[in-house]
Amino acid sequence: REQDGKLPDIVFEATGVYSKGLEGFLQAHHYPYIRLNPLEAKLQMAAMRRHKTDISDAHELAKSHFKSDRQETYVQEDYFEQMRALGRYYEDLEKEIRHNYNRLHAFLQLSFPLFEKVFS
């Protein structure tokens, strides 16, 4: 775990659902980590990469860590994560309501072609 009183640097590339499990584990155990944007990781490893495999990517990412000045990833409080998730859920509901309203309107126009003329 600790060597010489310091935790090791944990660096990984954000790969969507694949890195979420690792990130959740690190957060649950309060380990500091550095999550890299895939484009940023690609640019930092561009000169070093010879063959693209998961093992070589991890090795090159570790080597590039000693050449780059990286900031530890900021972990938001759980409250803000929940608020962001609720905001996305609300947007999805609004989108679904608009979609259903437009479908209902289209069905009404097909079923009762004179509907808008009578009630306008």
N, C-alpha and C positions, 0 to 999 in steps of 0.2 A: 504494500500500500504506500507507505512513505519511505523514502530513502534520503538520508541526510536531512530529515525534517521538512522535506518539501514533496508535495504530491507530483507525480509525473504529469507532463502536459498531454492532454488528450485532444487530438485533432482528427476531425473527420469531415467528409464532404456531405452536404445535405442532399440526400437522394430521395426525397419524398417520403413515402410510407416506409421505405427500407431503413432509413436512419431514425425514424420516430421512436422505435423501440429502444435503441441505444440511448437516444436523447432522454427519453422518459426514465430509464434506469439511472443515468447520470444525475438527473435532477432529483430523483427520489433519494439517492444516497449522498446528495450535496457535493458531488465532484465538480470542480471547475472544468470547463471544456471550451474548445474552439470549434465552432461549426462554420465551415466554409461554403460559400456559394459555389455551385459547380463550375460556373464560368471563371470565377476567381481562382479556383483550384486548377483548372485547366491552364490558365495563363501562367500561373506560378510554376507548373510542372512541365510546360511546353518544351523547354530546352532539354529537360532531363529524360523525358519519356521515350522509350525505344519500342517496347511491345506493350500493348494495352491489355492487361489482365487485372483482375481484382487485387491479386497479390502484389504485382508490380506497382499498381496505383497507390496502394497503402504504403509501400516502401518509399516511393518517390515523394509522397505527401509528407512522410516523416522526415526525409532528407531536406525537403524544401522548408520545413519548419525552422530549421537552424539558420536559414538564410533570410527569413522574412520576419518582420516585426508584426506580430498578430495580437489583437486584443481578445481577451476572454469574452465569450458570448454572454450577453446580458440576458438573464432569465427574469421574465416578467412574473409578477405575483399571479397566483391562480385566479384571483378575482378578475383581473384584466383579460386573462385568457378566456374565462367564461363569458365576459361581456362581449368579446370579439366573436365568440362562437354564437352567442344569441343574436348579435347584429347580422351575421351571415344567415342565420335561420330566418330572421325577420325579412331580409331581402329575398330569400327563396320563397317565402310565403307570399310576399307582394307580387313577385313574378308569376307565381302560380295563380293567384287571384286574377291578375290582368289577363293571363292566358285563358282562364275559364270564362271570364267576362266576354272576351273576343269570340270564343267558340260559341257561347250562348247567343251572342248577337248574330253571328253567321247563321246559326240554326234557325233563329227567329226570322231572318230575312228569307231563308229558303222555304220555311213552312208557311209564313204569312207575308207574301211579297208587298202587300199594301199597308203593312203594320206601321211603318214610319210616316206614311202620308196621312193616315187616320189620326195618329197621336202627336203630330208635330205642330 
